[in-house]
Amino acid sequence: MSVNRGWKILKAVQRLPPEEQESATEEMLAAVYEIDQADAEIEQRAKIAGIFCKAYEKAVLLTPTVENVRCWTECTRMRPDEIEDSIAESYELAQTFQTIGDILKKEILPLH
């Protein structure tokens, strides 16, 4: 909770009759907690969306030709074991994008 928000709550509670202050404080703090939880969920969802957007923005820049892949491996001085790791990662990423495509096709698109 921000200092400003806390100050406003304190002032609002102080304007209430003393017998109502405790319950009002509890209700306001519960409401603030719910708002903070909702904000955290929105931030998490936005972060996930951002990751997906960045992945697609970067992936679309790739042109997988023999020349481009050779340039990548040579310019980064990949060793054979690193090339093998990149092979496995490439297949894993392909499967990830395949799964995303399946979810979009089967679960998301039918809802629109």
Secondary structure, 3 states (H helix, E strand, C coil): CCHHHHHHHHHHHHCCCHHHHHHHHHHHHHHHHHHHHHHHHHHHHHHHHHHHHHHHHHHCCCCCCHHHHHHHHHHCCCCHHHHHHHHHHHHHHHHHHHHHHHHHHHHHHHHC
